[in-house]
Amino acid sequence: QVQLVESGGGLVQPGGSLRLSCAASGSIFSFYTMGWYRQAPGKTRELITDITTGGTTAYVDSVKGRFTISRDNAKNTVYLQMNSLKPEDTAVYYCNARLAGIEFWGKGTLFTVSS
């Protein structure tokens, strides 16, 4: 079992920056591929970025060049640095851990990009 707790949501102006954190507990964090998903109002949840145990990252085109995922295995934490934020980035952001077909989810954190 892995427990995931996201933090860092809030209100940000367009063009601003924000960093989300996801703290993990309950299992060996470094074994898991970690991902960030988001679900905008009225839309389905989508994977926007993930990072493997070896540090390989991938991004969906809509956030490429603006968002950066990173992990600190010593702190059991994965981060999402978000820059040049746009109103369409408004969503609930979920942390995900996966290993061998098993997934765990955080409860999500909401942030809104608005002036």
C-alpha positions, 0 to 999 in steps of 0.5 A, a space after each residue: 500500500 502507498 498513501 499519497 498526499 498532494 499539497 500546493 494548490 490555490 489560486 494563481 494568476 495567468 503567467 504565474 508559477 506554482 509547485 505541487 508536492 506529493 508526499 508518499 508513505 507506506 511502501 518503498 517509494 523509489 520502486 514506483 513510477 510516479 505521475 501527475 494527472 489532472 481533471 479539468 471541469 467537465 473533462 476526463 482525468 488525463 496523465 500529464 507527466 510521469 517519472 520512472 524509478 530511473 528518472 526518465 520523464 515524459 510530458 503531454 504536449 500541452 505542458 511540455 516546456 512549462 511543467 517539470 516533474 521531479 522526485 526526491 527518493 530520500 524524502 519520498 516526494 514527487 514534485 510538479 513545478 508549473 510555470 507560465 500557467 494558463 487558465 486552461 491549466 485549472 484542474 484538480 491535480 492528482 498524484 499517482 504511483 504505479 508498479 507492476 499494474 498496481 496503482 495508488 492515487 492521492 485525493 487531489 489538490 485544486 488550483 485555479 489559474 485566473 486573474 
